[in-house]
Amino acid sequence: MDLGIAGRTALVAGGSAGLGKASAKALAREGVDLVVSARGEARLLAAAREIREDSGARVTPVVADHATSGGRAALLAACPAPDILVITCSPPKTTEDYHHIEVDDWRESLDTTLIGPIELMRATLDGMVARGFGRVVNIGTGAAKNPAEIRLLSGPSRAALCNYTVAISKRVARHNVIINNLLPGMYHTATIEERFNAAAAANGTTYEEETARFVDRWRIPSGAFGDPDDFGAFCALFCSRFARNTVGQSLVIDGGLTNVLF
Ligand SMILES: NC(=O)c1ccc[n+]([C@@H]2O[C@H](COP(=O)([O-])OP(=O)(O)OC[C@H]3O[C@@H](n4cnc5c(N)ncnc54)[C@H](OP(=O)(O)O)[C@@H]3O)[C@@H](O)[C@H]2O)c1
């Protein structure tokens, strides 16, 4: 299926690993030119090379932390007029007990998962409106709709981001500028591999045993963590011409973990 976005330019903020990289790769395979960012340079350069070799697409890496105004300025200098904006980050740290979350933890979470995306949208949506085409996908978390104490630094700020984007999406949709949120559950990404490999080392088990234990404990109906490339394909679809009438949705893709009727 031709997604109808060849020749467009995408800014993928947080694209050197995991779901961001998989989304960048899926867009590149559609003939989209990419500007891809992350904080760590070495992994970013490796990801840019990997995506280029996979698709032949033009990929410009930019080292930038989009939680900061300086990082966002660097990103926008490299890509002032994206047609497509995909924003994500690493899963914020998990929290066992709400008593131990300090104000600085909230500030870090809000800067990365809420203010960063809001400011990138605020800086780019007018241009999309003027050009009559735009697609924005925020890659948030299923915890936005499925609150859990261990996800307090991830879920509440993404729920706020969903609220913001739904409100803004109604204003720009008539100009063919479409904003949606994808809310993932568990996927085999860089951070998850690091976390579950550490647990395996501590428990004398394997990564596979640790993830299987998690699936059992949380009763994930699909019976497995997701494949980032499958997620990336969904993201590309939400960036495609076919997303024209899909306005302000927050789609949970979590193997059935969250009970969402609508
Ligand atoms: N994977 C899962 O199982 C899972 C579960 C629930 C929710 N999610 C959500 O899915 C999203 C993606 O998670 P993931 O597992 O794909 O993460 P990941 O594997 O850690 O990849 C995150 C990417 O974003 C970059 N990044 C992180 N913070 C950044 C910042 N402030 N500025 C610029 N780049 C930044 C990282 O590179 P640098 O570190 O070099 O900056 C990396 O390229 C997150 O919103 C997460 O909460 C994931």
The ligand as an ORCA input file, in Angstrom:
! r2SCAN-3c Opt
* xyz 0 1
  N       8.793     -0.008     25.226
  C       7.756     -0.243     26.004
  O       7.486     -1.380     26.419
  C       6.858      0.896     26.404
  C       5.838      0.650     27.330
  C       4.961      1.685     27.648
  C       5.146      2.926     27.072
  N       6.175      3.127     26.203
  C       6.330      4.476     25.651
  O       6.768      4.422     24.307
  C       7.614      5.531     24.046
  C       8.927      5.056     23.441
  O       9.553      4.156     24.348
  P      10.752      3.218     23.861
  O      10.679      2.009     24.704
  O      10.740      3.119     22.394
  O      12.015      4.112     24.341
  P      13.572      3.858     24.049
  O      13.830      2.518     23.489
  O      14.272      4.274     25.298
  O      13.887      4.942     22.910
  C      13.642      6.296     23.210
  C      14.268      7.167     22.147
  O      14.023      8.545     22.469
  C      15.285      9.225     22.691
  N      15.035     10.209     23.743
  C      14.677      9.970     25.023
  N      14.501     11.130     25.668
  C      14.771     12.122     24.779
  C      14.794     13.545     24.847
  N      14.475     14.187     25.991
  N      15.127     14.254     23.749
  C      15.452     13.609     22.604
  N      15.439     12.274     22.470
  C      15.103     11.535     23.553
  C      16.263      8.111     23.028
  O      17.612      8.443     22.735
  P      18.551      9.159     23.842
  O      18.397      8.381     25.111
  O      19.920      9.107     23.272
  O      18.041     10.555     23.966
  C      15.775      7.036     22.066
  O      16.164      7.327     20.757
  C       7.758      6.296     25.363
  O       6.809      7.318     25.357
  C       7.386      5.274     26.403
  O       6.876      5.855     27.586
  C       7.039      2.153     25.857
*
